[in-house]
Amino acid sequence: MVRLATGRSRRRHADLLAALGDSSLAQTPAYALALLRGNQEAADARIGRQAILTEGKDSSPPTVVLLLNEHVLHNPVGTPETMREQLEHLLEMSLLPNVTIQVVLSSGEHEGVLGAFVVATMEDRSEVAYIETAIRGITTDNPSDLSSLARTLVELRSQALTHAMSRELIRKVIKERWT
């Protein structure tokens, strides 16, 4: 994960293939532990990153947009209880003033199916991206890479449900699938 100065960047996040991918900003401890196959140290590190969302007496937390592929709401990770808690956690997070959660519906093809990535805009307006691959994460500030990711973000946001509609879908999935 890209290490960023707390409160000094705006993250736009697209996690579209793995069940929330490495989106440590959106995982409960049980969900992270299940994804990481019981690696408690790695799960604790993921959960620790969530502090960036609420820290900031002297600085404001970053604005975070989480774009989630609809399938992550349905695909089981851990137990049904783990999934219910995870989706309830997403609903709670979406109430934070600096967090927007949008679900990209599973129908159709889009560039986001190529993998999860994070684009962070720094205080000086420069950008850096972290792209997940099957082997390792890649960090880049290459203008061509950033331009491609920006186009992908625009496409994904245009295909995503609104924040309110996404919250409603998450509630519906909790009730119909995980309760």
PyMOL commands that place a pseudoatom at each C-alpha (Angstrom):
pseudoatom trace, name=CA, resn=MET, resi=1, chain=A, elem=C, hetatm=0, pos=[0.000, 0.000, 0.000]
pseudoatom trace, name=CA, resn=VAL, resi=2, chain=A, elem=C, hetatm=0, pos=[1.247, 3.478, -0.757]
pseudoatom trace, name=CA, resn=ARG, resi=3, chain=A, elem=C, hetatm=0, pos=[2.234, 5.303, 2.435]
pseudoatom trace, name=CA, resn=LEU, resi=4, chain=A, elem=C, hetatm=0, pos=[0.782, 8.795, 2.388]
pseudoatom trace, name=CA, resn=ALA, resi=5, chain=A, elem=C, hetatm=0, pos=[0.917, 11.730, 4.734]
pseudoatom trace, name=CA, resn=THR, resi=6, chain=A, elem=C, hetatm=0, pos=[-2.204, 11.583, 6.897]
pseudoatom trace, name=CA, resn=GLY, resi=7, chain=A, elem=C, hetatm=0, pos=[-4.695, 14.253, 5.953]
pseudoatom trace, name=CA, resn=ARG, resi=8, chain=A, elem=C, hetatm=0, pos=[-2.604, 15.561, 3.116]
pseudoatom trace, name=CA, resn=SER, resi=9, chain=A, elem=C, hetatm=0, pos=[-3.975, 13.609, 0.238]
pseudoatom trace, name=CA, resn=ARG, resi=10, chain=A, elem=C, hetatm=0, pos=[-7.239, 12.721, -1.404]
pseudoatom trace, name=CA, resn=ARG, resi=11, chain=A, elem=C, hetatm=0, pos=[-7.580, 9.040, -2.271]
pseudoatom trace, name=CA, resn=ARG, resi=12, chain=A, elem=C, hetatm=0, pos=[-9.809, 7.745, -5.023]
pseudoatom trace, name=CA, resn=HIS, resi=13, chain=A, elem=C, hetatm=0, pos=[-10.026, 4.008, -4.708]
pseudoatom trace, name=CA, resn=ALA, resi=14, chain=A, elem=C, hetatm=0, pos=[-11.307, 1.403, -7.141]
pseudoatom trace, name=CA, resn=ASP, resi=15, chain=A, elem=C, hetatm=0, pos=[-11.460, -2.175, -5.885]
pseudoatom trace, name=CA, resn=LEU, resi=16, chain=A, elem=C, hetatm=0, pos=[-13.227, -4.231, -8.454]
pseudoatom trace, name=CA, resn=LEU, resi=17, chain=A, elem=C, hetatm=0, pos=[-12.025, -7.807, -8.548]
pseudoatom trace, name=CA, resn=ALA, resi=18, chain=A, elem=C, hetatm=0, pos=[-10.891, -9.290, -5.237]
pseudoatom trace, name=CA, resn=ALA, resi=19, chain=A, elem=C, hetatm=0, pos=[-13.397, -8.984, -2.415]
pseudoatom trace, name=CA, resn=LEU, resi=20, chain=A, elem=C, hetatm=0, pos=[-12.449, -5.414, -1.568]
pseudoatom trace, name=CA, resn=GLY, resi=21, chain=A, elem=C, hetatm=0, pos=[-8.906, -6.257, -2.570]
pseudoatom trace, name=CA, resn=ASP, resi=22, chain=A, elem=C, hetatm=0, pos=[-6.345, -4.603, -0.338]
pseudoatom trace, name=CA, resn=SER, resi=23, chain=A, elem=C, hetatm=0, pos=[-8.835, -1.965, 0.670]
pseudoatom trace, name=CA, resn=SER, resi=24, chain=A, elem=C, hetatm=0, pos=[-7.720, -1.914, 4.259]
pseudoatom trace, name=CA, resn=LEU, resi=25, chain=A, elem=C, hetatm=0, pos=[-9.755, 1.248, 4.613]
pseudoatom trace, name=CA, resn=ALA, resi=26, chain=A, elem=C, hetatm=0, pos=[-12.958, -0.775, 4.317]
pseudoatom trace, name=CA, resn=GLN, resi=27, chain=A, elem=C, hetatm=0, pos=[-12.398, -4.045, 6.152]
pseudoatom trace, name=CA, resn=THR, resi=28, chain=A, elem=C, hetatm=0, pos=[-13.485, -5.370, 9.533]
pseudoatom trace, name=CA, resn=PRO, resi=29, chain=A, elem=C, hetatm=0, pos=[-10.896, -7.341, 11.506]
pseudoatom trace, name=CA, resn=ALA, resi=30, chain=A, elem=C, hetatm=0, pos=[-12.704, -10.665, 10.868]
pseudoatom trace, name=CA, resn=TYR, resi=31, chain=A, elem=C, hetatm=0, pos=[-13.014, -9.947, 7.144]
pseudoatom trace, name=CA, resn=ALA, resi=32, chain=A, elem=C, hetatm=0, pos=[-9.336, -8.979, 6.836]
pseudoatom trace, name=CA, resn=LEU, resi=33, chain=A, elem=C, hetatm=0, pos=[-8.289, -12.062, 8.811]
pseudoatom trace, name=CA, resn=ALA, resi=34, chain=A, elem=C, hetatm=0, pos=[-10.354, -14.310, 6.528]
pseudoatom trace, name=CA, resn=LEU, resi=35, chain=A, elem=C, hetatm=0, pos=[-8.923, -12.689, 3.377]
pseudoatom trace, name=CA, resn=LEU, resi=36, chain=A, elem=C, hetatm=0, pos=[-5.398, -13.039, 4.726]
pseudoatom trace, name=CA, resn=ARG, resi=37, chain=A, elem=C, hetatm=0, pos=[-5.939, -16.676, 5.710]
pseudoatom trace, name=CA, resn=GLY, resi=38, chain=A, elem=C, hetatm=0, pos=[-5.388, -16.146, 9.408]
pseudoatom trace, name=CA, resn=ASN, resi=39, chain=A, elem=C, hetatm=0, pos=[-2.302, -13.889, 9.204]
pseudoatom trace, name=CA, resn=GLN, resi=40, chain=A, elem=C, hetatm=0, pos=[-3.058, -11.800, 12.304]
pseudoatom trace, name=CA, resn=GLU, resi=41, chain=A, elem=C, hetatm=0, pos=[-0.076, -9.459, 11.873]
pseudoatom trace, name=CA, resn=ALA, resi=42, chain=A, elem=C, hetatm=0, pos=[-1.083, -8.558, 8.311]
pseudoatom trace, name=CA, resn=ALA, resi=43, chain=A, elem=C, hetatm=0, pos=[-4.749, -8.169, 9.340]
pseudoatom trace, name=CA, resn=ASP, resi=44, chain=A, elem=C, hetatm=0, pos=[-3.791, -5.850, 12.207]
pseudoatom trace, name=CA, resn=ALA, resi=45, chain=A, elem=C, hetatm=0, pos=[-1.689, -3.735, 9.823]
pseudoatom trace, name=CA, resn=ARG, resi=46, chain=A, elem=C, hetatm=0, pos=[-4.637, -3.438, 7.419]
pseudoatom trace, name=CA, resn=ILE, resi=47, chain=A, elem=C, hetatm=0, pos=[-7.037, -2.405, 10.140]
pseudoatom trace, name=CA, resn=GLY, resi=48, chain=A, elem=C, hetatm=0, pos=[-4.522, 0.075, 11.534]
pseudoatom trace, name=CA, resn=ARG, resi=49, chain=A, elem=C, hetatm=0, pos=[-4.582, 1.986, 8.242]
pseudoatom trace, name=CA, resn=GLN, resi=50, chain=A, elem=C, hetatm=0, pos=[-8.240, 2.882, 8.815]
pseudoatom trace, name=CA, resn=ALA, resi=51, chain=A, elem=C, hetatm=0, pos=[-7.193, 5.531, 11.340]
pseudoatom trace, name=CA, resn=ILE, resi=52, chain=A, elem=C, hetatm=0, pos=[-6.464, 7.839, 8.403]
pseudoatom trace, name=CA, resn=LEU, resi=53, chain=A, elem=C, hetatm=0, pos=[-10.239, 8.203, 7.882]
pseudoatom trace, name=CA, resn=THR, resi=54, chain=A, elem=C, hetatm=0, pos=[-10.900, 9.806, 11.262]
pseudoatom trace, name=CA, resn=GLU, resi=55, chain=A, elem=C, hetatm=0, pos=[-7.545, 11.245, 12.386]
pseudoatom trace, name=CA, resn=GLY, resi=56, chain=A, elem=C, hetatm=0, pos=[-6.924, 14.894, 12.248]
pseudoatom trace, name=CA, resn=LYS, resi=57, chain=A, elem=C, hetatm=0, pos=[-7.346, 17.369, 15.070]
pseudoatom trace, name=CA, resn=ASP, resi=58, chain=A, elem=C, hetatm=0, pos=[-4.818, 19.574, 13.312]
pseudoatom trace, name=CA, resn=SER, resi=59, chain=A, elem=C, hetatm=0, pos=[-5.542, 18.345, 9.792]
pseudoatom trace, name=CA, resn=SER, resi=60, chain=A, elem=C, hetatm=0, pos=[-8.552, 17.055, 7.957]
pseudoatom trace, name=CA, resn=PRO, resi=61, chain=A, elem=C, hetatm=0, pos=[-8.776, 13.408, 6.896]
pseudoatom trace, name=CA, resn=PRO, resi=62, chain=A, elem=C, hetatm=0, pos=[-8.524, 12.608, 3.187]
pseudoatom trace, name=CA, resn=THR, resi=63, chain=A, elem=C, hetatm=0, pos=[-11.579, 12.374, 0.983]
pseudoatom trace, name=CA, resn=VAL, resi=64, chain=A, elem=C, hetatm=0, pos=[-12.026, 8.720, 0.046]
pseudoatom trace, name=CA, resn=VAL, resi=65, chain=A, elem=C, hetatm=0, pos=[-14.169, 7.289, -2.741]
pseudoatom trace, name=CA, resn=LEU, resi=66, chain=A, elem=C, hetatm=0, pos=[-14.476, 3.503, -2.627]
pseudoatom trace, name=CA, resn=LEU, resi=67, chain=A, elem=C, hetatm=0, pos=[-15.739, 1.937, -5.835]
pseudoatom trace, name=CA, resn=LEU, resi=68, chain=A, elem=C, hetatm=0, pos=[-16.808, -1.639, -5.169]
pseudoatom trace, name=CA, resn=ASN, resi=69, chain=A, elem=C, hetatm=0, pos=[-17.791, -4.248, -7.707]
pseudoatom trace, name=CA, resn=GLU, resi=70, chain=A, elem=C, hetatm=0, pos=[-21.236, -5.570, -6.829]
pseudoatom trace, name=CA, resn=HIS, resi=71, chain=A, elem=C, hetatm=0, pos=[-19.944, -9.129, -6.534]
pseudoatom trace, name=CA, resn=VAL, resi=72, chain=A, elem=C, hetatm=0, pos=[-17.981, -8.287, -3.375]
pseudoatom trace, name=CA, resn=LEU, resi=73, chain=A, elem=C, hetatm=0, pos=[-21.338, -7.866, -1.628]
pseudoatom trace, name=CA, resn=HIS, resi=74, chain=A, elem=C, hetatm=0, pos=[-22.375, -11.424, -2.527]
pseudoatom trace, name=CA, resn=ASN, resi=75, chain=A, elem=C, hetatm=0, pos=[-19.186, -13.527, -2.575]
pseudoatom trace, name=CA, resn=PRO, resi=76, chain=A, elem=C, hetatm=0, pos=[-18.595, -15.167, 0.808]
pseudoatom trace, name=CA, resn=VAL, resi=77, chain=A, elem=C, hetatm=0, pos=[-15.449, -14.324, 2.731]
pseudoatom trace, name=CA, resn=GLY, resi=78, chain=A, elem=C, hetatm=0, pos=[-15.281, -16.118, 6.066]
pseudoatom trace, name=CA, resn=THR, resi=79, chain=A, elem=C, hetatm=0, pos=[-18.623, -16.905, 7.688]
pseudoatom trace, name=CA, resn=PRO, resi=80, chain=A, elem=C, hetatm=0, pos=[-22.039, -15.392, 6.943]
pseudoatom trace, name=CA, resn=GLU, resi=81, chain=A, elem=C, hetatm=0, pos=[-21.612, -13.414, 10.185]
pseudoatom trace, name=CA, resn=THR, resi=82, chain=A, elem=C, hetatm=0, pos=[-18.286, -12.054, 8.880]
pseudoatom trace, name=CA, resn=MET, resi=83, chain=A, elem=C, hetatm=0, pos=[-19.995, -10.919, 5.678]
pseudoatom trace, name=CA, resn=ARG, resi=84, chain=A, elem=C, hetatm=0, pos=[-22.920, -9.313, 7.503]
pseudoatom trace, name=CA, resn=GLU, resi=85, chain=A, elem=C, hetatm=0, pos=[-20.531, -7.425, 9.801]
pseudoatom trace, name=CA, resn=GLN, resi=86, chain=A, elem=C, hetatm=0, pos=[-18.425, -6.368, 6.790]
pseudoatom trace, name=CA, resn=LEU, resi=87, chain=A, elem=C, hetatm=0, pos=[-21.397, -4.943, 4.901]
pseudoatom trace, name=CA, resn=GLU, resi=88, chain=A, elem=C, hetatm=0, pos=[-22.709, -3.220, 8.035]
pseudoatom trace, name=CA, resn=HIS, resi=89, chain=A, elem=C, hetatm=0, pos=[-19.219, -1.736, 8.429]
pseudoatom trace, name=CA, resn=LEU, resi=90, chain=A, elem=C, hetatm=0, pos=[-19.417, -0.364, 4.877]
pseudoatom trace, name=CA, resn=LEU, resi=91, chain=A, elem=C, hetatm=0, pos=[-22.732, 1.290, 5.766]
pseudoatom trace, name=CA, resn=GLU, resi=92, chain=A, elem=C, hetatm=0, pos=[-21.193, 2.851, 8.894]
pseudoatom trace, name=CA, resn=MET, resi=93, chain=A, elem=C, hetatm=0, pos=[-18.163, 4.066, 6.940]
pseudoatom trace, name=CA, resn=SER, resi=94, chain=A, elem=C, hetatm=0, pos=[-20.414, 5.633, 4.326]
pseudoatom trace, name=CA, resn=LEU, resi=95, chain=A, elem=C, hetatm=0, pos=[-21.802, 7.936, 7.018]
pseudoatom trace, name=CA, resn=LEU, resi=96, chain=A, elem=C, hetatm=0, pos=[-18.400, 9.586, 7.485]
pseudoatom trace, name=CA, resn=PRO, resi=97, chain=A, elem=C, hetatm=0, pos=[-18.387, 13.001, 5.792]
pseudoatom trace, name=CA, resn=ASN, resi=98, chain=A, elem=C, hetatm=0, pos=[-15.158, 12.228, 3.926]
pseudoatom trace, name=CA, resn=VAL, resi=99, chain=A, elem=C, hetatm=0, pos=[-16.141, 8.763, 2.633]
pseudoatom trace, name=CA, resn=THR, resi=100, chain=A, elem=C, hetatm=0, pos=[-18.227, 7.946, -0.424]
pseudoatom trace, name=CA, resn=ILE, resi=101, chain=A, elem=C, hetatm=0, pos=[-19.026, 4.346, -1.260]
pseudoatom trace, name=CA, resn=GLN, resi=102, chain=A, elem=C, hetatm=0, pos=[-20.356, 3.496, -4.698]
pseudoatom trace, name=CA, resn=VAL, resi=103, chain=A, elem=C, hetatm=0, pos=[-21.212, 0.073, -6.079]
pseudoatom trace, name=CA, resn=VAL, resi=104, chain=A, elem=C, hetatm=0, pos=[-20.378, -0.664, -9.702]
pseudoatom trace, name=CA, resn=LEU, resi=105, chain=A, elem=C, hetatm=0, pos=[-23.023, -3.081, -10.953]
pseudoatom trace, name=CA, resn=SER, resi=106, chain=A, elem=C, hetatm=0, pos=[-21.721, -6.446, -12.128]
pseudoatom trace, name=CA, resn=SER, resi=107, chain=A, elem=C, hetatm=0, pos=[-23.376, -6.295, -15.525]
pseudoatom trace, name=CA, resn=GLY, resi=108, chain=A, elem=C, hetatm=0, pos=[-21.312, -5.168, -18.482]
pseudoatom trace, name=CA, resn=GLU, resi=109, chain=A, elem=C, hetatm=0, pos=[-17.655, -4.858, -19.222]
pseudoatom trace, name=CA, resn=HIS, resi=110, chain=A, elem=C, hetatm=0, pos=[-15.464, -2.088, -17.892]
pseudoatom trace, name=CA, resn=GLU, resi=111, chain=A, elem=C, hetatm=0, pos=[-11.792, -1.325, -17.447]
pseudoatom trace, name=CA, resn=GLY, resi=112, chain=A, elem=C, hetatm=0, pos=[-12.033, -1.912, -13.697]
pseudoatom trace, name=CA, resn=VAL, resi=113, chain=A, elem=C, hetatm=0, pos=[-12.061, -5.674, -14.177]
pseudoatom trace, name=CA, resn=LEU, resi=114, chain=A, elem=C, hetatm=0, pos=[-8.335, -5.449, -14.845]
pseudoatom trace, name=CA, resn=GLY, resi=115, chain=A, elem=C, hetatm=0, pos=[-7.531, -5.058, -11.136]
pseudoatom trace, name=CA, resn=ALA, resi=116, chain=A, elem=C, hetatm=0, pos=[-7.672, -2.982, -7.995]
pseudoatom trace, name=CA, resn=PHE, resi=117, chain=A, elem=C, hetatm=0, pos=[-5.876, 0.335, -7.722]
pseudoatom trace, name=CA, resn=VAL, resi=118, chain=A, elem=C, hetatm=0, pos=[-5.591, 3.482, -5.625]
pseudoatom trace, name=CA, resn=VAL, resi=119, chain=A, elem=C, hetatm=0, pos=[-4.938, 6.962, -6.988]
pseudoatom trace, name=CA, resn=ALA, resi=120, chain=A, elem=C, hetatm=0, pos=[-3.840, 9.473, -4.367]
pseudoatom trace, name=CA, resn=THR, resi=121, chain=A, elem=C, hetatm=0, pos=[-3.750, 13.207, -4.996]
pseudoatom trace, name=CA, resn=MET, resi=122, chain=A, elem=C, hetatm=0, pos=[-1.122, 14.820, -2.788]
pseudoatom trace, name=CA, resn=GLU, resi=123, chain=A, elem=C, hetatm=0, pos=[-1.222, 18.241, -1.174]
pseudoatom trace, name=CA, resn=ASP, resi=124, chain=A, elem=C, hetatm=0, pos=[0.838, 19.720, -4.036]
pseudoatom trace, name=CA, resn=ARG, resi=125, chain=A, elem=C, hetatm=0, pos=[-1.746, 18.220, -6.505]
pseudoatom trace, name=CA, resn=SER, resi=126, chain=A, elem=C, hetatm=0, pos=[0.731, 15.615, -7.752]
pseudoatom trace, name=CA, resn=GLU, resi=127, chain=A, elem=C, hetatm=0, pos=[-0.630, 12.100, -8.029]
pseudoatom trace, name=CA, resn=VAL, resi=128, chain=A, elem=C, hetatm=0, pos=[0.674, 8.646, -7.265]
pseudoatom trace, name=CA, resn=ALA, resi=129, chain=A, elem=C, hetatm=0, pos=[-1.011, 5.317, -7.924]
pseudoatom trace, name=CA, resn=TYR, resi=130, chain=A, elem=C, hetatm=0, pos=[-0.780, 1.899, -6.343]
pseudoatom trace, name=CA, resn=ILE, resi=131, chain=A, elem=C, hetatm=0, pos=[-1.847, -0.949, -8.625]
pseudoatom trace, name=CA, resn=GLU, resi=132, chain=A, elem=C, hetatm=0, pos=[-2.373, -4.488, -7.373]
pseudoatom trace, name=CA, resn=THR, resi=133, chain=A, elem=C, hetatm=0, pos=[-1.131, -7.413, -9.422]
pseudoatom trace, name=CA, resn=ALA, resi=134, chain=A, elem=C, hetatm=0, pos=[-1.136, -11.159, -8.749]
pseudoatom trace, name=CA, resn=ILE, resi=135, chain=A, elem=C, hetatm=0, pos=[2.567, -11.008, -7.874]
pseudoatom trace, name=CA, resn=ARG, resi=136, chain=A, elem=C, hetatm=0, pos=[3.082, -7.650, -6.132]
pseudoatom trace, name=CA, resn=GLY, resi=137, chain=A, elem=C, hetatm=0, pos=[1.828, -4.104, -5.943]
pseudoatom trace, name=CA, resn=ILE, resi=138, chain=A, elem=C, hetatm=0, pos=[3.204, -1.463, -8.270]
pseudoatom trace, name=CA, resn=THR, resi=139, chain=A, elem=C, hetatm=0, pos=[3.592, 2.181, -7.321]
pseudoatom trace, name=CA, resn=THR, resi=140, chain=A, elem=C, hetatm=0, pos=[3.753, 4.704, -10.158]
pseudoatom trace, name=CA, resn=ASP, resi=141, chain=A, elem=C, hetatm=0, pos=[3.684, 8.418, -10.801]
pseudoatom trace, name=CA, resn=ASN, resi=142, chain=A, elem=C, hetatm=0, pos=[4.152, 7.960, -14.548]
pseudoatom trace, name=CA, resn=PRO, resi=143, chain=A, elem=C, hetatm=0, pos=[1.868, 10.470, -16.340]
pseudoatom trace, name=CA, resn=SER, resi=144, chain=A, elem=C, hetatm=0, pos=[0.768, 7.898, -18.921]
pseudoatom trace, name=CA, resn=ASP, resi=145, chain=A, elem=C, hetatm=0, pos=[-0.204, 5.397, -16.209]
pseudoatom trace, name=CA, resn=LEU, resi=146, chain=A, elem=C, hetatm=0, pos=[-2.034, 8.076, -14.226]
pseudoatom trace, name=CA, resn=SER, resi=147, chain=A, elem=C, hetatm=0, pos=[-3.896, 9.221, -17.337]
pseudoatom trace, name=CA, resn=SER, resi=148, chain=A, elem=C, hetatm=0, pos=[-5.047, 5.677, -18.046]
pseudoatom trace, name=CA, resn=LEU, resi=149, chain=A, elem=C, hetatm=0, pos=[-6.208, 5.209, -14.454]
pseudoatom trace, name=CA, resn=ALA, resi=150, chain=A, elem=C, hetatm=0, pos=[-8.016, 8.565, -14.521]
pseudoatom trace, name=CA, resn=ARG, resi=151, chain=A, elem=C, hetatm=0, pos=[-9.962, 7.429, -17.611]
pseudoatom trace, name=CA, resn=THR, resi=152, chain=A, elem=C, hetatm=0, pos=[-10.801, 4.165, -15.850]
pseudoatom trace, name=CA, resn=LEU, resi=153, chain=A, elem=C, hetatm=0, pos=[-12.037, 6.068, -12.776]
pseudoatom trace, name=CA, resn=VAL, resi=154, chain=A, elem=C, hetatm=0, pos=[-14.268, 8.281, -14.916]
pseudoatom trace, name=CA, resn=GLU, resi=155, chain=A, elem=C, hetatm=0, pos=[-15.711, 5.215, -16.654]
pseudoatom trace, name=CA, resn=LEU, resi=156, chain=A, elem=C, hetatm=0, pos=[-16.299, 3.381, -13.367]
pseudoatom trace, name=CA, resn=ARG, resi=157, chain=A, elem=C, hetatm=0, pos=[-17.931, 6.351, -11.655]
pseudoatom trace, name=CA, resn=SER, resi=158, chain=A, elem=C, hetatm=0, pos=[-20.238, 6.781, -14.648]
pseudoatom trace, name=CA, resn=GLN, resi=159, chain=A, elem=C, hetatm=0, pos=[-21.346, 3.140, -14.271]
pseudoatom trace, name=CA, resn=ALA, resi=160, chain=A, elem=C, hetatm=0, pos=[-21.637, 3.178, -10.478]
pseudoatom trace, name=CA, resn=LEU, resi=161, chain=A, elem=C, hetatm=0, pos=[-24.756, 3.617, -8.405]
pseudoatom trace, name=CA, resn=THR, resi=162, chain=A, elem=C, hetatm=0, pos=[-25.013, 6.863, -6.475]
pseudoatom trace, name=CA, resn=HIS, resi=163, chain=A, elem=C, hetatm=0, pos=[-23.869, 6.891, -2.848]
pseudoatom trace, name=CA, resn=ALA, resi=164, chain=A, elem=C, hetatm=0, pos=[-27.489, 6.675, -1.620]
pseudoatom trace, name=CA, resn=MET, resi=165, chain=A, elem=C, hetatm=0, pos=[-28.413, 3.908, -4.069]
pseudoatom trace, name=CA, resn=SER, resi=166, chain=A, elem=C, hetatm=0, pos=[-25.265, 1.991, -3.113]
pseudoatom trace, name=CA, resn=ARG, resi=167, chain=A, elem=C, hetatm=0, pos=[-26.206, 2.208, 0.581]
pseudoatom trace, name=CA, resn=GLU, resi=168, chain=A, elem=C, hetatm=0, pos=[-29.670, 0.901, -0.273]
pseudoatom trace, name=CA, resn=LEU, resi=169, chain=A, elem=C, hetatm=0, pos=[-28.235, -2.026, -2.258]
pseudoatom trace, name=CA, resn=ILE, resi=170, chain=A, elem=C, hetatm=0, pos=[-25.876, -2.927, 0.588]
pseudoatom trace, name=CA, resn=ARG, resi=171, chain=A, elem=C, hetatm=0, pos=[-28.820, -2.913, 3.031]
pseudoatom trace, name=CA, resn=LYS, resi=172, chain=A, elem=C, hetatm=0, pos=[-30.810, -5.136, 0.656]
pseudoatom trace, name=CA, resn=VAL, resi=173, chain=A, elem=C, hetatm=0, pos=[-27.958, -7.644, 0.279]
pseudoatom trace, name=CA, resn=ILE, resi=174, chain=A, elem=C, hetatm=0, pos=[-27.501, -7.823, 4.067]
pseudoatom trace, name=CA, resn=LYS, resi=175, chain=A, elem=C, hetatm=0, pos=[-31.188, -8.574, 4.504]
pseudoatom trace, name=CA, resn=GLU, resi=176, chain=A, elem=C, hetatm=0, pos=[-31.539, -11.037, 1.618]
pseudoatom trace, name=CA, resn=ARG, resi=177, chain=A, elem=C, hetatm=0, pos=[-28.211, -12.845, 1.675]
pseudoatom trace, name=CA, resn=TRP, resi=178, chain=A, elem=C, hetatm=0, pos=[-26.436, -12.421, 5.030]
pseudoatom trace, name=CA, resn=THR, resi=179, chain=A, elem=C, hetatm=0, pos=[-29.212, -12.323, 7.661]
for i in range(1, 179): cmd.bond("trace and resi %d" % i, "trace and resi %d" % (i + 1))
show_as sticks, trace
zoom trace
